[in-house]
Amino acid sequence: MEISVSAEALVFLKTVLGGAVCGMIFDIYRILKSVKKSMFMIEAGDIIVWIVVAMMSFFAVFFANSGEVRWYEIVALFTGFVLYTVSVSKYFITFVKFIAKTLKLTLVPVVRLLKAVKNIGLFIFSYVKKPFVFVEICLKLQKKRFRFIKNQQIFDFRRLKRIFRKN
């Protein structure tokens, strides 16, 4: 199947872009890895990142050239990754850290506010539930009383049957 040079160049550029996206995924993982120090999390993260990068590489090749793998596509993936790492990586990491810090600065007060609302709600609930607990205890006592009356058999139903029996 003959493909024009311009189509081949477009496939190459799409695959270079796929390599750059793989670099972004790797940078995001590096940022997350610097926060989490657990050895298990690092090892599990390594496996997950390599699976995601492999899938991204596959999708880049699949969407760029309908799944036909050619040698220059592998070179393009590597070239995109290297170009991204050399040129844009440090700016992307700075941007992601800025976004994370901004989210942290906005979310921490919101979380504190929600915890305060929860504590106030629990405090109010502790006072509101006391009458209901009292009613529950009274109902349990009444239930025991009814069982006691039932066991004593205040009404003798056999006598009632005799009274209302037809002669």
Backbone bond lengths (Angstrom), bond angles and torsions (degrees), N, CA, C in turn:
res aa  C-N    CA-C-N  psi(-1)  N-CA   C-N-CA  omega(-1)  CA-C   N-CA-C  phi
1 M - - - 1.443 - - 1.525 108.37 -
2 E 1.292 115.80 123.21 1.461 122.10 -177.87 1.530 109.47 -86.39
3 I 1.347 115.57 131.36 1.464 121.56 176.06 1.523 106.69 -123.63
4 S 1.323 116.00 137.15 1.454 119.58 -178.14 1.528 110.88 -69.21
5 V 1.314 115.09 164.25 1.459 121.01 -177.83 1.531 110.31 -65.97
6 S 1.325 116.05 -37.72 1.475 118.62 179.39 1.533 110.91 -66.30
7 A 1.328 117.15 -36.39 1.464 119.94 177.16 1.527 110.12 -67.73
8 E 1.332 116.72 -39.03 1.466 120.49 177.25 1.536 110.42 -63.96
9 A 1.331 116.98 -40.32 1.467 120.78 178.69 1.530 110.45 -64.71
10 L 1.322 116.53 -38.70 1.468 120.20 178.09 1.526 110.72 -65.71
11 V 1.316 116.90 -40.59 1.468 121.16 176.19 1.525 109.57 -61.88
12 F 1.334 116.87 -42.84 1.459 121.31 179.20 1.534 110.54 -60.99
13 L 1.331 117.18 -45.22 1.467 120.65 -179.12 1.533 111.89 -66.48
14 K 1.323 116.64 -39.27 1.466 119.73 176.90 1.527 110.80 -62.49
15 T 1.311 116.54 -40.09 1.457 120.45 -179.86 1.526 110.78 -71.67
16 V 1.340 118.15 -34.91 1.471 121.07 173.91 1.526 109.37 -61.47
17 L 1.326 116.73 -42.35 1.468 120.66 176.89 1.529 110.72 -62.21
18 G 1.317 117.94 -39.08 1.466 121.40 175.65 1.524 111.82 -61.45
19 G 1.329 117.05 -39.23 1.455 121.19 176.40 1.522 111.43 -64.90
20 A 1.345 116.98 -37.90 1.462 120.77 177.64 1.530 110.75 -65.93
21 V 1.319 116.76 -38.69 1.471 119.94 177.62 1.528 109.90 -65.58
22 C 1.318 117.28 -37.83 1.475 119.98 175.11 1.525 110.40 -61.48
23 G 1.332 117.48 -38.11 1.457 121.17 175.56 1.520 112.05 -63.59
24 M 1.344 117.09 -39.75 1.470 120.62 177.01 1.524 110.86 -62.91
25 I 1.314 116.30 -42.71 1.467 120.06 178.32 1.528 110.00 -61.02
26 F 1.311 115.93 -42.51 1.460 119.97 179.24 1.528 111.16 -64.53
27 D 1.351 117.92 -40.47 1.467 120.58 178.30 1.521 112.00 -65.06
28 I 1.324 117.02 -40.73 1.475 119.78 177.38 1.516 109.55 -61.77
29 Y 1.315 116.77 -40.31 1.464 119.48 177.71 1.522 111.40 -65.63
30 R 1.332 117.51 -38.77 1.470 119.61 177.36 1.518 111.23 -61.54
31 I 1.334 117.67 -38.58 1.467 120.99 177.79 1.522 109.77 -65.41
32 L 1.321 117.11 -45.81 1.471 120.46 179.33 1.521 111.29 -64.35
33 K 1.327 116.97 -36.89 1.455 120.83 -179.59 1.525 111.53 -67.83
34 S 1.321 117.19 -30.79 1.467 119.60 178.28 1.519 111.34 -71.12
35 V 1.335 117.62 -23.18 1.470 121.24 178.97 1.519 110.38 -84.41
36 K 1.308 118.51 -46.67 1.464 123.32 -178.41 1.524 109.59 -91.65
37 K 1.326 116.25 126.39 1.465 120.42 -176.66 1.528 112.97 -107.39
38 S 1.308 119.07 -0.35 1.458 122.06 -178.59 1.532 110.17 -67.91
39 M 1.313 116.18 133.01 1.465 120.81 -177.73 1.530 110.84 -64.93
40 F 1.332 117.11 -39.27 1.466 120.66 179.00 1.524 110.31 -62.96
41 M 1.347 116.59 -43.31 1.461 120.16 -179.21 1.527 110.89 -65.39
42 I 1.328 117.06 -37.07 1.459 120.38 179.33 1.524 110.20 -66.94
43 E 1.331 117.20 -44.10 1.464 119.89 -179.69 1.520 111.31 -67.06
44 A 1.323 117.09 -43.10 1.466 120.19 178.06 1.524 109.81 -65.12
45 G 1.319 116.66 -40.00 1.462 120.35 178.66 1.514 111.91 -63.68
46 D 1.339 117.02 -39.37 1.465 120.12 177.22 1.527 111.23 -58.35
47 I 1.307 115.24 -45.89 1.471 119.74 -179.44 1.520 110.44 -63.82
48 I 1.330 116.79 -45.03 1.472 120.67 -178.72 1.523 110.46 -64.04
49 V 1.331 116.82 -43.84 1.467 119.77 -178.80 1.523 110.68 -63.44
50 W 1.316 118.08 -42.37 1.456 118.66 -179.16 1.521 111.73 -68.56
51 I 1.317 117.38 -32.67 1.470 119.73 174.83 1.524 110.08 -65.99
52 V 1.343 116.09 -44.53 1.470 120.04 -179.68 1.529 110.60 -64.98
53 V 1.331 117.42 -42.55 1.472 120.77 178.93 1.530 110.22 -64.76
54 A 1.314 117.87 -39.42 1.468 120.24 177.85 1.527 110.49 -64.26
55 M 1.342 116.03 -42.23 1.468 118.79 177.96 1.528 110.65 -65.01
56 M 1.339 117.04 -40.02 1.464 120.62 179.01 1.523 110.43 -63.48
57 S 1.308 116.44 -40.99 1.470 119.98 177.70 1.523 110.90 -63.02
58 F 1.318 115.91 -42.83 1.461 120.16 178.15 1.523 110.61 -61.74
59 F 1.338 117.26 -45.77 1.463 120.12 -179.69 1.526 111.41 -65.02
60 A 1.346 116.32 -37.16 1.471 118.85 178.30 1.518 110.18 -61.67
61 V 1.317 117.30 -44.50 1.460 120.53 179.58 1.530 110.14 -69.49
62 F 1.320 117.00 -40.45 1.462 120.69 -177.36 1.523 111.43 -64.64
63 F 1.344 116.71 -45.77 1.467 118.40 -177.77 1.525 112.67 -79.04
64 A 1.317 117.28 -25.03 1.465 119.27 179.89 1.522 111.54 -76.96
65 N 1.326 117.07 -39.32 1.460 119.35 -171.36 1.526 112.14 -137.84
66 S 1.301 117.94 27.61 1.470 123.54 177.88 1.524 112.64 56.31
67 G 1.310 116.94 33.20 1.448 121.81 174.72 1.510 115.60 84.77
68 E 1.324 118.48 1.15 1.466 121.08 177.38 1.527 108.06 -81.79
69 V 1.312 116.23 110.41 1.456 120.29 -177.71 1.527 108.50 -86.56
70 R 1.324 113.77 126.42 1.459 119.93 176.62 1.514 108.05 -124.37
71 W 1.300 116.65 159.86 1.465 120.49 -173.85 1.517 112.07 -61.27
72 Y 1.333 117.35 -35.67 1.462 119.16 -177.50 1.531 112.09 -72.22
73 E 1.337 118.45 -20.07 1.464 120.30 176.38 1.528 110.79 -70.90
74 I 1.325 116.25 -37.13 1.466 119.98 176.39 1.532 109.40 -66.97
75 V 1.322 116.33 -41.03 1.466 120.72 176.03 1.527 109.98 -63.56
76 A 1.331 117.16 -38.90 1.464 121.17 179.92 1.527 111.24 -66.34
77 L 1.338 117.28 -41.01 1.473 119.62 176.77 1.526 110.21 -59.97
78 F 1.311 116.27 -46.58 1.466 120.63 179.85 1.535 110.51 -64.57
79 T 1.334 116.68 -41.64 1.460 121.03 179.26 1.520 111.51 -63.29
80 G 1.324 116.98 -43.24 1.468 120.78 177.82 1.513 111.63 -62.01
81 F 1.318 116.43 -41.86 1.466 120.51 178.65 1.526 110.79 -63.41
82 V 1.321 116.49 -46.35 1.475 120.55 -178.89 1.522 110.82 -66.37
83 L 1.322 118.09 -45.11 1.470 120.72 178.73 1.522 111.39 -60.49
84 Y 1.317 116.82 -43.07 1.467 120.02 177.57 1.521 110.41 -62.57
85 T 1.321 117.39 -46.54 1.463 121.67 -176.95 1.530 110.95 -62.72
86 V 1.323 117.59 -39.89 1.462 121.43 -177.42 1.530 111.74 -75.62
87 S 1.326 117.32 -37.09 1.461 119.02 -170.57 1.530 114.57 -101.17
88 V 1.291 119.04 -52.97 1.458 122.00 -167.32 1.527 113.06 -104.00
89 S 1.296 118.66 -14.98 1.455 122.31 -170.67 1.523 113.34 -56.46
90 K 1.337 118.17 -47.84 1.460 119.98 -176.38 1.530 111.10 -66.33
91 Y 1.337 117.49 -34.65 1.468 120.02 177.46 1.522 111.17 -70.82
92 F 1.319 116.24 -38.56 1.463 120.19 178.22 1.528 110.82 -65.02
93 I 1.326 116.49 -42.26 1.473 120.10 178.60 1.523 110.03 -63.33
94 T 1.337 117.53 -43.28 1.465 120.95 177.31 1.520 110.75 -60.66
95 F 1.328 116.68 -43.16 1.464 120.78 179.60 1.513 111.56 -63.70
96 V 1.320 117.74 -44.89 1.467 120.98 -179.58 1.526 110.58 -65.35
97 K 1.330 117.42 -39.88 1.463 119.70 177.40 1.520 111.02 -65.42
98 F 1.341 117.69 -37.65 1.464 121.27 176.64 1.521 110.76 -63.33
99 I 1.318 116.89 -44.76 1.470 120.89 178.31 1.526 109.95 -62.28
100 A 1.336 117.49 -42.43 1.468 121.03 179.71 1.523 110.75 -63.83
101 K 1.331 116.75 -42.54 1.462 120.17 179.46 1.528 110.76 -65.33
102 T 1.340 116.35 -41.21 1.464 120.51 178.50 1.526 110.63 -63.38
103 L 1.327 116.98 -43.82 1.466 120.14 177.54 1.525 110.97 -62.78
104 K 1.333 116.02 -39.68 1.459 119.72 179.41 1.527 110.34 -64.25
105 L 1.329 116.90 -42.95 1.462 120.51 -179.78 1.526 112.10 -65.72
106 T 1.326 117.62 -29.95 1.461 119.79 179.79 1.521 112.39 -89.44
107 L 1.323 116.89 -32.68 1.458 118.88 -176.16 1.524 113.47 -82.09
108 V 1.336 117.88 -31.05 1.470 119.84 -179.11 1.531 111.17 -60.81
109 P 1.350 120.33 -47.17 1.470 118.20 176.63 1.527 113.30 -63.72
110 V 1.319 116.42 -35.24 1.471 119.36 178.68 1.526 109.88 -65.07
111 V 1.313 117.33 -43.12 1.467 121.06 179.38 1.534 109.93 -64.67
112 R 1.326 117.35 -41.72 1.465 120.27 177.58 1.518 110.77 -62.76
113 L 1.333 116.84 -41.33 1.462 120.35 178.20 1.524 110.73 -62.63
114 L 1.337 116.81 -43.02 1.470 120.00 179.10 1.523 111.32 -64.70
115 K 1.340 117.78 -37.50 1.461 120.16 176.87 1.516 110.66 -65.69
116 A 1.341 117.34 -40.01 1.465 120.45 178.29 1.522 110.64 -64.11
117 V 1.329 117.10 -43.17 1.471 120.74 178.06 1.521 109.89 -61.96
118 K 1.336 116.89 -40.85 1.471 120.38 178.44 1.525 110.67 -62.95
119 N 1.333 116.82 -44.24 1.468 119.69 -179.89 1.525 111.58 -64.80
120 I 1.333 117.26 -40.47 1.471 120.25 177.30 1.518 109.90 -64.31
121 G 1.333 116.64 -41.93 1.463 119.98 178.33 1.525 111.94 -62.57
122 L 1.329 117.64 -41.69 1.466 120.44 177.64 1.522 111.32 -66.09
123 F 1.334 116.93 -37.56 1.462 120.72 177.93 1.525 110.49 -63.18
124 I 1.332 116.43 -46.72 1.475 120.33 178.96 1.523 109.96 -64.52
125 F 1.317 117.32 -42.26 1.458 120.95 -179.75 1.522 111.79 -62.25
126 S 1.338 116.67 -35.56 1.467 118.91 -179.52 1.529 110.94 -63.76
127 Y 1.340 117.48 -33.09 1.461 119.57 177.86 1.522 112.34 -83.74
128 V 1.315 117.69 -30.59 1.466 120.79 -179.72 1.517 110.77 -73.69
129 K 1.319 118.61 -31.60 1.458 120.28 -174.81 1.525 112.79 -79.34
130 K 1.340 118.81 -16.34 1.459 120.40 -176.90 1.528 112.80 -58.18
131 P 1.345 120.61 -46.65 1.475 118.26 177.31 1.524 112.80 -61.40
132 F 1.312 116.12 -35.60 1.456 119.34 -179.85 1.527 111.54 -69.21
133 V 1.316 116.60 -34.09 1.463 120.30 175.86 1.521 109.43 -65.93
134 F 1.334 117.08 -40.59 1.455 121.16 177.28 1.528 110.68 -61.52
135 V 1.316 116.86 -44.90 1.473 120.86 178.42 1.520 110.00 -63.15
136 E 1.322 117.86 -39.69 1.463 121.45 178.45 1.526 110.95 -61.92
137 I 1.321 116.71 -43.02 1.471 120.19 178.48 1.520 110.16 -63.95
138 C 1.338 117.31 -42.48 1.467 120.48 178.44 1.525 111.49 -62.10
139 L 1.328 116.78 -40.94 1.464 119.75 179.01 1.525 111.79 -66.10
140 K 1.321 117.18 -36.81 1.456 119.72 177.32 1.520 110.32 -65.50
141 L 1.347 117.32 -39.61 1.468 120.27 177.02 1.520 111.32 -64.42
142 Q 1.336 116.98 -41.13 1.460 120.59 177.82 1.524 111.13 -63.30
143 K 1.319 116.39 -38.53 1.453 120.12 178.87 1.527 110.32 -62.53
144 K 1.331 117.03 -42.30 1.458 120.40 177.18 1.527 110.35 -63.80
145 R 1.331 116.38 -39.34 1.470 120.32 179.83 1.527 110.04 -63.61
146 F 1.320 117.91 -43.27 1.454 121.16 179.05 1.518 111.36 -63.50
147 R 1.328 117.34 -38.60 1.463 120.09 176.18 1.530 110.05 -62.33
148 F 1.321 117.30 -40.69 1.457 121.78 179.61 1.525 110.52 -62.91
149 I 1.346 116.53 -44.35 1.465 120.51 178.71 1.517 110.26 -64.16
150 K 1.315 117.45 -41.14 1.451 120.83 -179.31 1.528 110.02 -64.15
151 N 1.319 117.49 -41.27 1.458 120.75 -179.93 1.530 111.75 -67.11
152 Q 1.342 118.97 -30.23 1.462 121.03 178.49 1.520 112.11 -76.89
153 Q 1.298 117.23 -19.52 1.464 123.73 -179.42 1.521 110.71 52.56
154 I 1.325 113.63 69.97 1.465 119.96 178.62 1.521 109.87 -60.14
155 F 1.297 116.03 -41.11 1.449 119.29 178.49 1.519 109.15 -94.10
156 D 1.296 115.47 126.47 1.455 120.34 175.09 1.522 107.14 -97.26
157 F 1.296 116.01 103.28 1.455 120.57 -174.19 1.528 111.85 -69.73
158 R 1.328 118.46 -24.26 1.471 119.18 178.52 1.529 110.36 -66.98
159 R 1.329 115.76 -37.90 1.467 118.49 177.89 1.522 110.74 -66.66
160 L 1.305 117.02 -38.80 1.459 119.41 178.54 1.525 110.70 -63.60
161 K 1.317 117.16 -38.30 1.460 119.90 178.60 1.522 110.23 -63.89
162 R 1.324 117.21 -39.14 1.463 119.75 179.44 1.520 111.43 -65.43
163 I 1.304 116.82 -37.62 1.467 120.27 -177.64 1.523 109.89 -66.72
164 F 1.301 117.03 -42.34 1.463 119.92 -174.50 1.522 113.32 -94.83
165 R 1.330 117.02 10.18 1.451 121.10 179.14 1.510 110.37 -74.00
166 K 1.305 116.18 142.14 1.458 120.61 176.12 1.507 110.05 -78.81
167 N 1.276 116.56 138.63 1.461 120.60 179.23 1.492 112.33 -93.50
